[in-house]
Amino acid sequence: RERQLHRVRSVAEAAQSVLLRPLPAQTGALQIAGLYLPAEEEADLGGDLYAVARTAECSTRLLIGDVRGNGLAAINNAALLLGAFRAAAHRQATLPRLAIHLDAALRWDTSQWRLPSEPDTNEDFATAILLDIPDHDPVVHLITCGHPPPLLLRGDRLTPLVAEASHLPIGLGGVFGLDAYDVQTFSFDVGDLLLLY
C-alpha cells in the first residue's frame, strides 16, 4: 500500500511540475516568488493554476485562478487554461482580448463533444485574475473574474486591489453574452509587494 501511495504521489508531482511550472525569479523589472500549497496533504494537484508571460510591449502578464471541482476534470480544465494563456498572453493586444480568448477556449473545449440536440448543462468554469504590469509605468492593470483580489503591501499598509467591475468566472462570460471586460488600473510603485492567492 505504501508503494502504491508513493507511485500515486510521484505521478501527481510529475503532472504538477508540467502544469504548474516554476515561476521565473525575474521578468522585466519584477521579482517573482511562488509557493504552491495544496489544500489537502494527499491532493498534490487540482484545479489551481498560475502562469507568467512576457509581451512584446515590455510588460509582464500574469494569470492566477482556480477551476471549479477537483480530480481529473479540474486538472484537464486547468491544463487547458494554462495552455491557452501561454499560447496567447504574449501576443494578445489587450487584457480584455486575452480574457475573451480564455473564456472562449474553456467554453469550446467543454462543449465540443456535446450533440447539437443536447441542452448546454456545462458547469465548468474558473475564477481568475489577469494582470498586466508594464516595465516602465508604475501601475498594474487587472481584470477580475470572480477571484479574490490581490493584496498590495506598500510600506506597512496592506490594501486589497478590489476592482470596481468583477466579471463572471472564465467559461461563463460567453454563456451570458458578455464579451467586454473592464480593466482596472492601480498604482504599483518600486518597492511595492503584490500578493496573488
C-alpha positions in Angstrom: 0.0 0.0 0.0 2.8 2.4 0.8 4.5 1.6 -2.6 1.2 2.3 -4.3 0.7 5.6 -2.4 4.3 6.6 -3.3 3.7 5.9 -7.0 0.5 8.0 -7.0 2.3 10.9 -5.3 5.1 10.6 -7.8 2.7 10.8 -10.7 0.9 13.8 -9.1 4.2 15.6 -8.6 5.3 14.9 -12.2 1.9 16.2 -13.5 2.2 19.3 -11.2 5.7 20.1 -12.4 4.4 20.1 -16.1 1.3 22.1 -15.4 2.5 24.5 -12.7 5.9 25.3 -13.9 8.3 27.1 -11.6 7.9 30.9 -11.9 10.9 32.9 -13.2 12.8 34.7 -10.4 12.7 37.8 -12.5 10.8 39.1 -15.5 11.4 42.6 -16.7 11.6 44.8 -13.7 9.6 42.4 -11.5 11.0 40.0 -9.0 8.7 37.0 -8.6 8.3 34.2 -6.0 5.8 31.4 -5.9 4.7 28.8 -3.5 2.1 26.1 -4.1 0.4 24.5 -1.0 -2.4 22.1 -1.7 -5.5 22.3 0.4 -5.1 18.7 1.5 -1.8 16.9 2.1 -2.7 14.0 -0.3 -4.1 16.2 -3.0 -0.9 17.4 -4.8 -2.8 18.6 -7.9 -6.2 20.0 -8.6 -7.7 23.0 -10.3 -5.3 25.7 -9.1 -3.4 27.5 -11.8 -0.9 30.3 -12.3 1.4 31.4 -15.1 3.6 34.3 -16.2 4.3 35.5 -19.8 6.3 38.4 -21.3 4.8 40.6 -24.0 6.5 42.3 -27.0 5.3 45.6 -25.4 7.8 45.2 -22.5 5.3 44.1 -19.9 4.6 41.0 -17.8 1.3 39.2 -17.9 0.1 37.0 -15.0 -2.7 34.6 -14.5 -3.9 33.1 -11.3 -7.1 31.1 -10.9 -9.0 28.1 -9.6 -11.0 25.7 -11.7 -14.3 24.5 -10.2 -14.2 21.0 -8.9 -11.4 18.6 -8.4 -9.9 15.4 -9.8 -9.2 14.7 -13.5 -11.8 17.1 -14.9 -10.4 20.0 -12.9 -6.8 19.1 -13.9 -7.9 18.9 -17.5 -9.5 22.4 -17.4 -6.6 23.9 -15.5 -4.2 22.5 -18.2 -6.5 23.9 -20.9 -6.5 27.4 -19.5 -2.7 27.3 -18.8 -2.1 26.2 -22.4 -4.4 28.9 -23.8 -2.8 31.6 -21.6 0.8 30.5 -22.5 -0.1 30.4 -26.2 -1.9 33.8 -26.3 -0.7 36.0 -23.4 2.4 37.3 -25.2 0.5 38.2 -28.4 -3.0 39.4 -27.4 -3.2 43.1 -27.8 -5.1 43.9 -24.7 -6.1 42.2 -21.4 -9.8 42.2 -22.4 -9.0 40.3 -25.6 -7.0 37.8 -23.6 -9.9 37.3 -21.2 -12.2 36.7 -24.1 -9.8 34.2 -25.6 -9.5 32.2 -22.3 -13.3 32.3 -21.8 -13.9 31.0 -25.4 -11.2 28.3 -25.1 -12.8 26.8 -21.9 -16.3 27.0 -23.4 -15.2 25.5 -26.7 -13.4 22.6 -25.0 -16.3 21.7 -22.7 -18.9 21.9 -25.4 -17.2 20.4 -28.4 -18.4 16.9 -27.7 -22.0 17.8 -26.9 -24.5 16.8 -29.5 -26.5 19.8 -31.1 -29.7 18.3 -29.7 -28.4 18.2 -26.1 -29.0 21.1 -23.8 -26.0 23.0 -22.5 -25.7 21.9 -18.9 -22.0 22.6 -18.6 -20.8 23.8 -15.2 -17.1 24.1 -15.9 -15.6 27.5 -15.0 -12.6 29.0 -13.3 -12.3 32.1 -11.1 -9.3 34.1 -12.3 -7.4 37.3 -12.2 -5.4 38.6 -15.3 -2.8 41.2 -14.7 -0.5 43.2 -16.9 2.4 45.1 -15.4 4.3 47.4 -17.7 8.1 47.7 -17.2 8.2 51.5 -17.5 4.9 52.6 -15.9 4.3 52.3 -12.1 0.9 50.6 -12.5 -0.8 47.3 -12.5 -3.7 46.6 -14.9 -6.1 43.8 -13.9 -9.3 42.1 -14.8 -11.1 40.2 -12.0 -13.2 37.2 -13.0 -14.7 36.1 -9.6 -11.4 35.5 -7.9 -10.3 37.0 -4.6 -8.5 40.4 -5.0 -4.7 40.7 -5.0 -3.2 42.3 -1.8 -0.9 45.3 -2.2 1.7 45.8 0.5 3.1 49.4 0.4 5.4 50.2 3.4 3.4 48.9 6.3 0.0 49.2 4.7 -1.9 46.3 3.2 -4.6 47.2 0.6 -6.8 44.7 -1.3 -7.0 45.7 -5.0 -10.7 45.4 -5.4 -11.8 46.1 -8.9 -15.0 48.2 -9.5 -16.1 45.5 -12.0 -15.9 41.9 -11.1 -16.7 39.8 -14.1 -18.2 36.3 -14.2 -15.7 33.4 -13.9 -13.9 32.3 -17.1 -16.1 29.9 -19.0 -19.4 31.7 -18.0 -18.9 35.0 -19.7 -19.8 34.0 -23.2 -22.7 31.9 -22.0 -24.4 35.1 -20.8 -23.4 37.0 -23.9 -20.7 39.0 -22.2 -17.8 40.0 -24.5 -16.5 43.1 -22.7 -14.1 43.1 -19.8 -13.3 46.2 -17.8 -9.6 46.8 -16.9 -8.8 48.4 -13.5 -5.6 50.2 -13.1 -3.9 50.6 -9.7 -0.6 52.3 -8.7 2.3 49.8 -8.3 5.5 51.6 -7.3 9.1 50.5 -6.9 9.3 48.6 -3.6 5.6 47.5 -3.6 4.7 43.9 -3.0 1.7 42.3 -4.7 0.3 39.0 -3.3 -1.8 36.8 -5.5 -3.5 33.8 -4.0 
